[in-house]
Amino acid sequence: MKKVTMFLLLSVTVLVLASCAGSRKGYNAAQCRQALDTAYDELSFAKSEGFAGTVNYTKAASLLTAAKTNQTFESYDACVNNAEKARYYIRESRKG
């Protein structure tokens, strides 16, 4: 009985470790950083064109603040998603 118990325990341990070792789906730190850099560049360009006072510009700036916070807490999926939303609002602010 002891061998069967040890075998089961070892099997469960191996399965748990194997499931943890798989690659994580989603974004990583480099993708988050790239998304933020791109969005901040676009935000600066929109500001230089005089779109800083628009509602969409303000939404974009708020989303980039949230994305930066996500980056700090290593929530890279949320970081990239917020940066992409910010880029949408930056494009909308430039439309008028």
QUIHU-V574207 format. One line per field, one symbol per residue. ss: DSSP state (H for helix, E for strand, - for the rest). phi: phi as a letter, one per 30 degrees, with the letter a starting at -180 (. if undefined). A space follows every 50 residues. Layout:
ss = ???
phi = ???
This chain:
ss = -HHHHHHHHHHHHHHHHHHHH-------HHHHHHHHHHHHHHHHHHHH-- ----HHHHHHHHHHHHHHHHHH---HHHHHHHHHHHHHHHHHHHH-
phi = .ddddddddddddddddddddddddjdcddddddddeddddddddddddj cddddddddddddddddddeddchcdddeddddddddddddddddj
